[in-house]
Amino acid sequence: MGSERLAPEAIGAFAVVRGEEPRIFLAENATVISRLLALELVANESPSTFSSQSQLVATRAALLEERWADALLLWISATGLAVDVYPETLTVWTEDDLDEEQAAFEIRMSPLFEETEDS
């Protein structure tokens, strides 16, 4: 049976833009990741990408009104690219959280090393 270890706190949010070559964005929290995606993806898109003038106007309005999620949904609709956003779930493990000695101990105590009738 493995020992109980506390995982580090989630420290940030991230997003994955699924395209030919995936792009990953990291931010401090959900608010910042929304703003970052609006700036880096939506605002940098060519107006010609949008299928209609009304879609372009709606996207511009969403950006100006700081409705980041709406702007991103309109961008997804225009580009056909999927974006997975994970708000405040990014956990970064450090040497302090899991050093070599601790890892070696936990591996030996893990379910894989439990004796069974077949092992």
Contact map, one row per residue, 1 for C-alpha under 8 A:
11100000000000000000000000000000000000000000000000000000000000000000000000000000000000000000000000000000000011100100000
11110000000000000000000000000000000000000000000000000000000000000000000000000000000000000000000000000000011011100000000
11111000000000000000000000000000000000000000000000000000000000000000000000000000000000000000000000000000010010000000000
01111100000000000000000000000000000000000000000000000000000000000000000000000000000000000000000000000000000000000000000
00111110000000000000000000000000000000000000000000000000000000000000000000000000000000000000000000000000000000000000000
00011111000000000000000000000000000000000000000000000000000000000000000000000000000000000000000000000000000000000000000
00001111100000000000000000000000000000000000000000000000000000000000000000000000000000000000100010000000000000000000000
00000111110000000000000000000000000000000000000000000000000000000000000000000000000000000011100010000000000000000000000
00000011111000000000000000000000000000000000000000000000000000000000000000000000000000000010000000000000000000000000000
00000001111100000000000000000000000000000000000000000000000000000000000000000000000000011111000000000000000000000000000
00000000111110000000000000011000000000000000000000000000000000000000000000000000000000011111000000000000000000000000000
00000000011111000000000001111100000000000000000000000000000000000000000000000000000000111110000000000000000000000000000
00000000001111100000000001111100100000000000000000000000000000000000000000000000000011111100000000000000000000000000000
00000000000111110000000111100000100000000000000000000000000000000000000000000000000011111100000000000000000000000000000
00000000000011111000000111000000100000000000000000000000000000000000000000000000001111000000000000000000000000000000000
00000000000001111100011110000000000000000000000000000000000000000000000000000000001110000000000000000000000000000000000
00000000000000111110011100000000000000000000000000000000000000000000000000000000111100000000000000000000000000000000000
00000000000000011111111000000000000000000000000000000000000000000000000000000000111100000000000000000000000000000000000
00000000000000001111111000000000000000000000000000000000000000000000000000000000110000000000000000000000000000000000000
00000000000000000111110000000000000000000000000000000000000000000000000000000000000000000000000000000000000000000000000
00000000000000000111111000000000000000000000000000000000000000000000000000000000000000000000000000000000000000000000000
00000000000000011111111100000000000000000000000000000000000000000000000000000000000000000000000000000000000000000000000
00000000000000011110111110000000000000000000000000000000000000000000000000000000000000000000000000000000000000000000000
00000000000001111000011111000000000000000000000000000000000000000000000000000000000000000000000000000000000000000000000
00000000000001110000001111100000100010000000000000000000000000000000000000000000000000000000000000000000000000000000000
00000000000111100000000111110000100000000000000000000000000000000000000000000000000000000000000000000000000000000000000
00000000000111000000000011111101100100000000000000000000000000000000000000000000000000000000000000000000000000000000000
00000000001110000000000001111101100000000000000000000000000000000000000000000000000000010000000000000000000000000000000
00000000001110000000000000111111100000000000000000000000000000000000000000000000000000110000000000000000000000000000000
00000000000110000000000000111111110000000000000000000000000000000000000000000000000001110000000000000000000000000000000
00000000000000000000000000001111111000000000000000000000000000000000000000000000000000000000000000000000000000000000000
00000000000000000000000000111111111100000000000000000000000000000000000000000000000000000000000000000000000000000000000
00000000000011100000000011111111111110000000000000000000000000000000000000000000000000100000000000000000000000000000000
00000000000000000000000000000111111111000000000000000000000000000001100000000000000000000000000000000000000000000000000
00000000000000000000000000000011111111100000000000000000000000000001000000000000000000000000000000000000000000000000000
00000000000000000000000000100001111111110000000000000000000000000000000000000000000000000000000000000000000000000000000
00000000000000000000000010000000111111111100000000000000000000000001000100000000000000000000000000000000000000000000000
00000000000000000000000000000000011111111110000000000000000000100001001100000000000000000000000000000000000000000000000
00000000000000000000000000000000001111111111000000000000000000000000000000000000000000000000000000000000000000000000000
00000000000000000000000000000000000111111111000000000000000000000000000000000000000000000000000000000000000000000000000
00000000000000000000000000000000000011111111100000000000000000000000000100100000000000000000000000000000000000000000000
00000000000000000000000000000000000011111111100000000000000000000000001100100000000000000000000000000000000000000000000
00000000000000000000000000000000000001111111100000000000000000100000000000000000000000000000000000000000000000000000000
00000000000000000000000000000000000000111111110000000000000000000000000000000000000000000000000000000000000000000000000
00000000000000000000000000000000000000001111111010000000000000000000000000000000000000000000000000000000000000000000000
00000000000000000000000000000000000000000001111111000000000000000000000000000000000000000000000000000000000000000000000
00000000000000000000000000000000000000000000111111000001000000000000000000000000000000000000000000000000000000000000000
00000000000000000000000000000000000000000000011111100000000000000000000000000000000000000000000000000000000000000000000
00000000000000000000000000000000000000000000111111100000000000000000000000000110000000000000000000000000000000000000000
00000000000000000000000000000000000000000000011111111011000000000000000000100110000000000000000000000000000000000000000
00000000000000000000000000000000000000000000000111111011000000000000000000000100000000000000000000000000000000000000000
00000000000000000000000000000000000000000000000001111111000000000000000000000000000000000000000000000000000000000000000
00000000000000000000000000000000000000000000000001111111100000000000000000000000000000000000000000000000000000000000000
00000000000000000000000000000000000000000000000000011111110000000000000000000000000000000000000000000000000000000000000
00000000000000000000000000000000000000000000000001111111111000000000000001000000000000000000000000000000000000000000000
00000000000000000000000000000000000000000000001001111111111100000000000000000000000000000000000000000000000000000000000
00000000000000000000000000000000000000000000000000001111111110000000000000000000000000000000000000000000000000000000000
00000000000000000000000000000000000000000000000000000111111111000000001001000000000000000000000000000000000000000000000
00000000000000000000000000000000000000000000000000000011111111100000011001100000000000000000000000000000000000000000000
00000000000000000000000000000000000000000000000000000001111111110000001000000000000000000000000000000000000000000000000
00000000000000000000000000000000000000000000000000000000111111111000000000000000000000000000000000000000000000000000000
00000000000000000000000000000000000000000000000000000000011111111111011000000000000000000000000000000000000000000000000
00000000000000000000000000000000000001000010000000000000001111111111001000000000000000000000000000000000000000000000000
00000000000000000000000000000000000000000000000000000000000111111110000000000000000000000000000000000000000000000000000
00000000000000000000000000000000000000000000000000000000000011111110000000000000000000000000000000000000000000000000000
00000000000000000000000000000000000000000000000000000000000001111111000000000000000000000000000000000000000000000000000
00000000000000000000000000000000000000000000000000000000000001111111111000000000000000000000000000000000000000000000000
00000000000000000000000000000000011011000000000000000000000001100111111100000000000000000000000000000000000000000000000
00000000000000000000000000000000010000000000000000000000000000000011111110000000000000000000000000000000000000000000000
00000000000000000000000000000000000000000000000000000000001001000011111111000000000000000000000000000000000000000000000
00000000000000000000000000000000000001000100000000000000011101100011111111100000000000000000000000000000000000000000000
00000000000000000000000000000000000011001100000000000000000000000001111111110000000000000000000000000000000000000000000
00000000000000000000000000000000000000000000000000000000000000000000111111111000000000000000000000000000000000000000000
00000000000000000000000000000000000000000000000000000010011000000000011111111100000000000000000000000000000000000000000
00000000000000000000000000000000000000001100000001000000001000000000001111111110000000000000000000000000000000000000000
00000000000000000000000000000000000000000000000000000000000000000000000111111111111000000000000000000000000000000000000
00000000000000000000000000000000000000000000000000000000000000000000000011111111100000000000000000000000000000000000000
00000000000000000000000000000000000000000000000011100000000000000000000001111111000000000000000000000000000000000000000
00000000000000000000000000000000000000000000000011000000000000000000000000111111100000000000000000000000000000000000000
00000000000000000000000000000000000000000000000000000000000000000000000000011111110000000000000000000000000000000000000
00000000000000001110000000000000000000000000000000000000000000000000000000011011111000000000000000000000000000000000000
00000000000000001110000000000000000000000000000000000000000000000000000000010001111100000000000000000000000000000000000
00000000000000111100000000000000000000000000000000000000000000000000000000010000111110000000000000000000000000000000000
00000000000000111100000000000000000000000000000000000000000000000000000000000000011111000000000000000000000000000000000
00000000000011110000000000000000000000000000000000000000000000000000000000000000001111100000000000000000000000000000000
00000000000011100000000000000100000000000000000000000000000000000000000000000000000111111100000000000000000000000000000
00000000000111000000000000001100100000000000000000000000000000000000000000000000000011111100000000000000000000000000000
00000000011111000000000000011100000000000000000000000000000000000000000000000000000001111100000000000000000000000000000
00000000011111000000000000000000000000000000000000000000000000000000000000000000000001111110000000000000000000000000000
00000000011111000000000000000000000000000000000000000000000000000000000000000000000001111111000000000000000000000000000
00000001111100000000000000000000000000000000000000000000000000000000000000000000000000001111100000000000000000000000000
00000001011000000000000000000000000000000000000000000000000000000000000000000000000000000111110000000000000000000000000
00000011000000000000000000000000000000000000000000000000000000000000000000000000000000000011111011000000000000000000000
00000000000000000000000000000000000000000000000000000000000000000000000000000000000000000001111111100000000000000000000
00000000000000000000000000000000000000000000000000000000000000000000000000000000000000000000111111110000000000000000000
00000000000000000000000000000000000000000000000000000000000000000000000000000000000000000000011111100000000000000000000
00000011000000000000000000000000000000000000000000000000000000000000000000000000000000000000111111100000000000000000000
00000000000000000000000000000000000000000000000000000000000000000000000000000000000000000000111111110110000000000000000
00000000000000000000000000000000000000000000000000000000000000000000000000000000000000000000011111111110000000000000000
00000000000000000000000000000000000000000000000000000000000000000000000000000000000000000000001001111111000000000000000
00000000000000000000000000000000000000000000000000000000000000000000000000000000000000000000000000111111100000000000000
00000000000000000000000000000000000000000000000000000000000000000000000000000000000000000000000001111111110000000000000
00000000000000000000000000000000000000000000000000000000000000000000000000000000000000000000000001111111111000000000000
00000000000000000000000000000000000000000000000000000000000000000000000000000000000000000000000000011111111100000000000
00000000000000000000000000000000000000000000000000000000000000000000000000000000000000000000000000001111111110000000000
01100000000000000000000000000000000000000000000000000000000000000000000000000000000000000000000000000111111111000000000
01000000000000000000000000000000000000000000000000000000000000000000000000000000000000000000000000000011111111001000000
00000000000000000000000000000000000000000000000000000000000000000000000000000000000000000000000000000001111111001000000
11100000000000000000000000000000000000000000000000000000000000000000000000000000000000000000000000000000111111101100000
11000000000000000000000000000000000000000000000000000000000000000000000000000000000000000000000000000000011111111100000
11000000000000000000000000000000000000000000000000000000000000000000000000000000000000000000000000000000000011111100000
00000000000000000000000000000000000000000000000000000000000000000000000000000000000000000000000000000000000001111100000
00000000000000000000000000000000000000000000000000000000000000000000000000000000000000000000000000000000001111111110000
10000000000000000000000000000000000000000000000000000000000000000000000000000000000000000000000000000000000011111111000
00000000000000000000000000000000000000000000000000000000000000000000000000000000000000000000000000000000000000001111101
00000000000000000000000000000000000000000000000000000000000000000000000000000000000000000000000000000000000000000111111
00000000000000000000000000000000000000000000000000000000000000000000000000000000000000000000000000000000000000000011111
00000000000000000000000000000000000000000000000000000000000000000000000000000000000000000000000000000000000000000001111
00000000000000000000000000000000000000000000000000000000000000000000000000000000000000000000000000000000000000000011111
